[in-house]
Amino acid sequence: MTPDIAPLPGASFGDAAKRYFQRYAQFRGYASPSEFWWSFLLYQVIIPTVLGVLAVAIILAGAGTGSEDAAAGALLGSGLVLLLYSVYALVILVPSLAVMVRRLHDNGKSGWFVLLGLVGLGIVPLILCCFESRPDLYRPEWS
């Protein structure tokens, strides 16, 4: 396999984060389990959780003072955090889909399974990403 499509087995946290943005919109090729799960954990679990906790903390800090100005400031601050989260979600949309498609290719499935998320079945491709690596089963004519 050429290096631009090959998976990176045993990818470290740093390697997975780097490859996540190096292959920003690359839907062909393969992603190892570690590459997928490190990027999933960081970009779709940890960072959104931190932003959500920050928004709630800002709201609670303003609400606890009893001052209308502080409450208005807290509402504005939490609104800015939520706006930041929305921009963040748009930025990671394409690389998140790309790494999931590459992970599905790595275990022999078609990347088209990600479309199940459009009809409320987004858990299905996530479960398929848990299967063992079997790139020999993937046929490129599927993509």
Secondary structure, 3 states (H helix, E strand, C coil): CCCCCCCCCCCCHHHHHHHHHHCCCCCCCCCCHHHHHHHHHHHHHHHHHHHHHHHHHHHHHHHCCCCHHHHHHHHHHHHHHHHHHHHHHHHHHHHHHHHHHHHHHHCCCCHHHHHHHHHCCCHHHHHHCCCCCCHHHCCHHHC
